[in-house]
Amino acid sequence: MANQQPEATAHQRPSGPPATTGPDKGSDTTGAGAGAVPEADQVYLWIGDDTVAVRCRVHPDFNEVRAYGPDREVPASWMIGLLARHLAQHTAEAANEESAAPVTIGVPLDDFGREVVRRCRWAIEHGAGDPYIKWPHLYQVAVALVLGNHLHLEDVGPGYTMDSAASLLVSSMKNPPADIAMWVITIRGNLQLPGDMWSPSDPPGPLC
């Protein structure tokens, strides 16, 4: 059994100074559809005494600086090319995040279901498929059921079969699904695992 404690992590986005906007804030000045790029409005100009910089609140290390020419001029081609390249990075990152997002097949998941998904990921990545032995009983049963971990189900509490574990979940969940097998398939879909590892011999019905 795995005996490591899972750790929660939080992603915080750094804040930055407010962007300077003009009356035509909503126009597409790059000609490349910048208004349709996720978080494109996070890119802004910083106007200094001798230089102008293009910065981004999403990427705090991004800081492209250019000195003014005569009469404090900056070539538009420099600024447009820079914006196009950096906004392409935004688009690529958004596509990567979308491909990594949970699959929305099957039945809707409530807070308990989403937490089971999170703990299943921990069990796969850190527990070799075993739930953490100090988790609450119900989470251990749910994770073991979803991952098809027969040995853990036999060891936890009084010991369970796949079907008795499913019955326990339905009788204990605040919002039990009408089809516990589809609930398991939904979670396995979120984890990108095959959905046919377990099917109930006598599916328990919802609570009245």
N, C-alpha and C positions, 0 to 999 in steps of 0.2 A: 504493500500500500504506500502511496505517496504521503509524505508528512511535511511538505513545505507549505508555508502560509502564503496564499496569493496576495499580491499587492495591487492596490488600485492606483491608477495614474490619471492625471488630469492635464489637459493641454490648454494652455492659456495663450491667447494671442496678444502680443505686445501692442500697446497703444502708441499713438504718435500725434504730432501736432495737427490741427485741423487743416484741411486742404483749402487752397484759395480757389474759389469758383467765380465764374463770370455769369452774365445774364443768359448765355447760351450753354449752360451746364449740360443740358440733355442732348446736345448735338454730337455727332460723330466726326471729330476733327481729324482722325487718323485715316479715314477712308477704308479701314479694315474691320468695321463693325465692332469697335471697342465697347460700345454700350451693351453688347450682347455677351461680353466676356465676363465670367464670374469674378466679382470683386475688382473690376477694372477701376472703379471709383476710388480704390485704395492707393492708386498711383497718383502722385502729385508733384508739383514743382516747388522747389525751395529757391527763393530769389535772394541772393546775397549781394554784397556791395560790388564784388569783382567777378563773381561767378554765378551760374545758375545750375541747379542740381535737380535730377529726376530721382525721386525716392518712392518707396513703397511700404505701406504699413504692414503688409503681409510678410514681406521679406526685409527685415530691419537691416540686413547687411548690404542691400541693394542701394547704391549711392553713386550715380553717374554724374560727374561734375564737368562743366565746360566753362572756360573763361569767356567773357564778353569780347566781341569784336568791336570795331569802331562804332561809336554811338550806341554802345551796349547791345549790339546785335548778336543773336545766336541763330545759326542756320536751321531752318525748319526741317531740312532733310535729316540732320542729326537727331533731332527730337522725335520725328515721326518714325525713323528706323529703330531708334531705341525703344520707343513705346511698342512698336509692332513685335519686336523680339521678346520683350519682357511679358507682354500680354499673352503671347503664344505659350510662355512658360505657365502662366495662370491656367490656360485652357488645358494643357497637358496634365497639370496637377489635379484639376477638377475631374478629368476623365479617369485618372488613377483612383481617386477617392470614390467615384461612382462605381468602378468595377469591383472595389473592395467592400462596398456597402452590403449589408445583409440582404439575402434573397427574400422577396416578399411573396412566396408561394404558400399555398395551404391556408391555414386559419390565422386570424390576427392573434398576436401575442400580447399579453398584458405584462405588467411589471415583473411578475413571477417568471413568466416564460422568457422574457428578455434576460433576466438574471440567470436562468438556467443555461441560455446560450453562452453567456459570458463565462460561467463556471465550467461549461463543457470545453470551451477553448483553453481555459487554464489546465484542465485535466489532460487534454491532448498534448499541450505544449510543455507542461511541467510535471505531470503525474503519470506519464506513460498510460493514459486512459483511465487511471484511478481517481475518483473524487478524493478531495482532501478529507482525512478522517475526522477532523474537528469541525467540519461544516455541520450546520443543522441537519438533522436526520432526513427531512423531506428533500433537501437539495442533494444529498448523497444518493437517495433513491432515484430522484429525477435524472440526475446526470448519468448514473449507472444504467438506467433504463434506456436513455437516448443513445448511449455509446455501446449498448449491448454487453455490458460488463457483468456477466452472470456471477463470477466469483465474488465481486464486491457486494452484489445483492444478497448472496448467500451469507456473507459475513456481517452485514450491517443489521443492527437491531435483532429482531427474532429470526431474520432470514426471509428472503422473498424469492419467488419465481418472477419471471417477466410479467405474467398476468396478475399476480397478487400485488406487484409493485404498481402496475397501472391502476388497479382498483384503489390502492392507498392514495395515489395522486388525485384521482377523481373525487374521492371522499374528503380530501384535505384541502384542495385548492379553493380559493375564494371565488374564482370565476372558472369553474371546470368546463372544458370544451365538450361539445356534443359528441365528438369523435376523438377519443384519446389517441388512436392510431394516427390520425391525420395531424394531431398536435405534435406527436413524435416526428413524423415526416417533415413537418414545417421546421422544427428546430434543426433536424439533420440537413434540411435544405439551406438554412442559414449558415451551417458549418461546412457546406459543400461536401457532404458525405452521402453515400447511397441511402435511399429511403426505405429499403426493404429488409433491414437487418432484423426487425421484429414485427410480427403481426399478432394481434391478440386472438386467442382461441375462443374467448368469450368476452367481447368488448364490453366494458362497463358503461352504463348510460350516465347521463348528467344527473346532478342532484336536482330535486324538485324544489 
